[in-house]
Amino acid sequence: DEPRFRITANDHFEAHFGIVGFTMPTPVSDGKHVYVWCNTGVAACYDLDGNRQWITRLDTDHLSYGSSPALADGVLGVFLNELYGLDSRTGELRWKQHRVHKNIAAILATRLAGENVFISQPGEVIRPSDGKLLFRPRGVTSGDQGWSPPVILGDTMVVQRYGVTELSIFDFAGCEGDDWQPKLVATIGLPGEVSRKPDGGCIDRWTAGSPLVWQGLAYQVDIYGNLYVVDLATQKMVYRQDLNMRGLMHYNSVPVAASPTLIGQNIFVMDNQGTTLILEPGREFKVIARNQLDTQLERDWPIPAQETLAYAPPIADGSRLYV
């Protein structure tokens, strides 16, 4: 049924489809069911034995990058050019929020000010029950301002903009009603020289990874494998460091995409070629270990024999890491 199912894709998505695909979004589970979202506009629910409970196709005028779904208050939040809320029991569409029109990577489900909410990648706050947009940071536009979801710590949201170069901190304590006005605690910008190359030219310090906030410091890694550590109290950069990763960079690939991850008492940073750097947290750069997974596949591409690994952070379970 080509007229129905051959949906127009925007040029940018079509050019990157080989690496992105339709099933980039990570499934989400409530412990009893697994909910999947494909960025062809298809959502589905399965029990833990693999039996499908429901499937829903949402109409869309064009395809674009997908986002991982979120689950809150019996609503599955999914994004494709706008935010949709599906009944998690039946898959029926409960609402759509057209004002949330820019999102990359993930929708988050969390609690702020005592309420369950969805959070978009730019830091918008949405009520799951009816899709009401409770808060939007100033300056959120349709242009590309960042790729990574915010970090939620209690009633505090830490959100990046323009890669690693700007961090905003919002305090949502006491927010209520339909129009939330959180306190803007700080907007922290990195020094201007961070965005300069050795020859004086400009470079965008984009990141696909969310910041790691730990013991008053924020750790950020740009796509090139440079680490930036910021003191949230003084709002100053503590240090920056080239991590000498081995990531692969080309049109469909960035060397470092995974968020810095705290596992035990150490920080793990991974590139897309299987390099893992283990760091000691703190105000000085200290490497605990460096490990390499050397996995290569021969293929007829105009790039060396490489296999892209580890766009997502490692998952820890006891003494094991899953990549």
C-alpha positions in Angstrom: 0.0 0.0 0.0 2.6 2.5 -1.2 0.4 5.7 -1.0 -0.2 5.0 2.7 3.1 3.6 3.8 5.7 5.4 1.7 5.9 8.5 3.9 8.0 11.4 2.9 11.3 11.9 4.8 13.1 15.1 5.2 16.4 15.3 3.4 18.6 15.3 6.5 17.0 12.2 7.9 17.2 10.4 4.5 20.9 11.2 4.2 21.6 9.7 7.6 19.2 6.8 7.5 21.9 4.2 7.0 23.2 4.8 10.6 20.0 5.9 12.2 17.4 3.5 10.9 13.8 3.3 12.1 14.4 1.4 15.4 16.9 3.7 17.1 14.6 4.5 20.0 15.2 2.4 23.2 12.2 0.4 24.4 10.7 1.2 27.9 9.2 -1.2 30.4 7.0 -1.0 33.5 8.2 -4.4 34.7 5.2 -6.2 33.3 5.2 -5.0 29.7 7.7 -3.7 27.1 6.7 -0.7 25.0 8.4 -0.1 21.7 8.4 3.0 19.4 9.6 3.0 15.8 10.1 6.3 14.1 7.8 5.2 11.2 5.1 6.2 13.6 4.4 2.7 15.0 4.0 2.0 18.8 3.4 -1.5 20.2 3.2 -3.2 23.6 4.3 -6.7 24.5 4.1 -8.8 27.6 7.3 -10.4 28.9 6.6 -13.6 27.0 6.6 -11.7 23.7 2.8 -11.6 23.2 1.7 -8.4 21.5 -1.0 -6.6 23.5 -1.7 -3.8 21.1 -0.2 -1.9 18.1 -0.9 1.7 17.0 0.1 3.6 13.9 0.1 7.4 14.2 -0.4 9.5 11.1 2.5 11.7 10.2 3.2 14.0 7.2 7.0 13.1 7.1 9.6 11.1 8.8 12.4 12.5 10.9 14.7 11.4 13.7 13.0 9.3 16.4 13.3 9.6 20.2 13.1 7.0 22.9 9.7 6.8 24.5 8.8 7.4 28.2 6.1 6.1 30.5 4.2 8.0 33.2 0.8 7.9 34.8 -0.4 5.2 32.4 0.6 7.3 29.3 3.3 6.3 26.8 4.9 9.5 25.5 6.3 9.3 22.0 7.7 11.9 19.6 7.6 12.2 15.9 7.6 15.9 14.8 5.4 16.5 17.8 4.7 14.9 21.2 1.9 12.2 21.5 0.4 10.6 24.5 -0.9 7.0 24.1 -3.0 5.1 26.6 -0.5 2.4 27.9 -3.3 -0.2 28.3 -4.9 0.1 24.9 -2.5 2.1 22.7 -5.3 4.7 21.9 -4.2 8.3 21.2 -5.1 10.4 24.2 -3.6 13.7 23.2 -0.9 15.4 21.1 1.1 18.5 21.9 2.1 20.3 18.7 4.1 22.9 20.6 6.7 20.3 21.5 8.1 20.2 18.0 11.9 19.8 18.5 13.3 16.7 20.2 16.3 14.5 19.8 17.4 11.3 21.5 14.7 10.8 24.2 11.6 11.8 26.1 12.2 11.5 29.9 9.7 10.5 32.6 10.4 11.9 36.0 8.9 13.7 39.0 9.2 17.5 39.5 7.5 19.5 42.3 5.7 16.3 43.4 4.1 15.5 40.0 4.9 12.9 37.4 6.0 14.7 34.2 7.5 14.2 30.8 10.6 16.2 29.9 11.7 16.9 26.3 15.3 17.2 25.1 15.3 21.1 25.2 13.9 21.0 28.8 10.2 21.4 28.2 7.9 20.0 31.0 4.7 18.3 29.9 1.8 16.9 32.1 1.2 13.2 31.1 -2.5 13.1 31.9 -3.6 15.7 29.3 -0.4 16.8 27.4 -0.4 20.3 29.0 2.8 22.2 28.4 3.7 23.4 31.9 7.1 25.0 31.1 9.4 25.9 28.2 12.8 27.5 28.7 13.3 30.8 26.9 14.9 30.7 23.5 13.7 27.2 22.5 13.3 27.5 18.7 13.0 25.1 15.7 16.7 25.5 15.1 19.3 23.0 16.1 20.3 23.9 19.7 21.5 20.5 21.1 21.1 16.8 21.0 21.2 15.5 24.6 18.4 15.2 27.2 18.6 17.1 30.5 19.6 15.6 33.9 17.0 15.6 36.7 18.2 15.7 40.3 15.3 16.0 42.8 13.5 19.2 41.8 16.5 20.5 39.8 16.9 20.2 36.1 20.3 20.7 34.4 20.0 21.2 30.6 22.6 21.8 27.9 22.4 24.1 25.0 24.7 24.5 22.0 26.6 21.4 22.9 28.8 21.6 26.0 29.2 25.4 25.8 26.1 26.3 28.0 24.5 24.7 31.0 21.3 26.0 32.6 20.1 25.0 36.0 16.4 25.3 37.0 14.8 24.7 40.4 11.2 23.5 40.2 10.5 23.4 43.9 7.0 24.9 44.7 5.8 24.9 41.1 2.1 24.2 40.7 -0.9 24.8 38.5 -0.9 25.1 34.7 1.9 27.6 34.3 5.2 26.6 36.0 7.7 29.3 36.7 10.9 27.6 38.0 13.8 29.6 39.4 16.7 29.9 37.0 19.5 29.2 39.4 22.3 29.7 36.9 23.3 29.8 33.2 27.0 28.7 32.9 28.9 29.3 29.8 32.3 27.9 29.0 35.2 30.3 28.1 35.2 31.5 24.5 38.5 29.9 23.7 36.8 26.5 24.0 35.1 27.1 20.7 38.3 28.1 18.9 40.7 25.8 17.0 44.4 26.2 17.2 44.4 28.3 14.0 41.8 30.7 15.5 38.9 29.4 13.5 35.5 28.5 15.2 34.5 25.0 16.1 31.1 23.8 17.4 31.5 21.8 20.6 28.4 19.7 20.1 27.7 16.7 22.4 25.3 13.8 22.1 25.8 12.9 25.8 24.0 14.3 28.8 26.1 15.9 31.6 27.1 13.8 34.6 26.5 15.8 37.8 28.4 14.5 40.8 29.5 16.1 44.0 29.1 19.6 42.8 30.8 19.1 39.4 29.4 18.7 36.0 31.3 16.4 33.5 30.6 16.9 29.8 32.2 15.3 26.8 32.0 16.8 23.3 31.7 14.6 20.2 35.5 14.9 19.6 36.4 13.3 22.9 37.3 16.4 25.0 36.2 16.4 28.6 35.0 19.6 30.3 34.5 19.8 34.1 32.5 22.7 35.6 32.0 23.8 39.2 28.3 24.4 39.6 28.8 26.6 42.7 31.4 29.0 41.3 30.0 28.6 37.7 33.6 28.3 36.4 35.3 25.6 34.3 37.7 23.6 36.5 39.6 22.0 33.6 39.3 20.6 30.1 41.2 17.6 28.7 41.6 15.9 25.4 40.9 12.2 26.2 42.8 10.8 23.2 40.0 8.5 22.2 40.0 6.4 19.1 36.6 7.2 17.8 35.7 7.2 14.1 34.4 10.5 12.5 32.7 10.7 9.2 29.4 12.0 7.7 27.3 9.4 9.5 29.3 9.0 12.7 30.6 11.0 15.7 33.6 9.7 17.7 32.0 10.1 21.2 28.2 9.9 21.7 27.7 8.2 25.0 27.1 10.2 28.2 29.8 10.1 30.8 28.6 7.5 33.3 29.2 7.1 37.0 29.7 3.4 38.0 30.7 2.8 41.5 33.1 5.6 42.4 34.6 6.1 38.9 33.5 7.8 35.7 33.4 5.8 32.4 33.7 7.5 29.0 33.4 5.5 25.8 34.0 6.3 22.1 32.3 4.6 19.2 35.1 2.2 18.5 35.2 0.3 21.8 37.6 2.5 23.8 36.6 2.9 27.5 38.4 5.4 29.7 37.9 5.1 33.4 38.5 8.3 35.4 38.6 9.3 39.0 36.1 12.1 39.8 37.5 15.3 41.1 39.1 18.6 40.3 42.1 17.0 38.7 42.3 14.8 35.7 43.3 11.2 36.7 43.0 8.1 34.6 42.4 4.8 36.4 42.4 2.6 33.3 42.0 2.5 29.6 40.5 -0.6 27.8 39.9 -1.4 24.2 37.5 -3.7 22.4 39.1 -4.3 19.0 36.3 -5.5 16.7 36.4 -5.0 13.0 34.2 -6.0 10.1 35.4 -5.9 6.4 32.8 -4.2 4.2 32.7 -2.4 0.9 32.5 1.2 2.2 34.7 4.1 1.4 36.0 4.1 5.0 38.4 1.7 6.8 37.3 -1.6 8.2 35.5 -0.5 11.3 32.5 -1.5 13.4 30.7 1.3 15.1 30.2 0.4 18.8 29.0 2.1 22.0 26.9 5.0 20.9 25.1 4.5 24.3 26.7 4.4 27.7 27.5 1.0 29.3 24.9 -0.6 31.5 26.2 -1.9 34.9 24.7 -4.9 36.6 26.8 -6.1 39.6 30.3 -6.7 38.4 29.4 -6.8 34.7 29.1 -4.1 32.1 26.9 -4.5 29.0 27.9 -2.5 25.8 
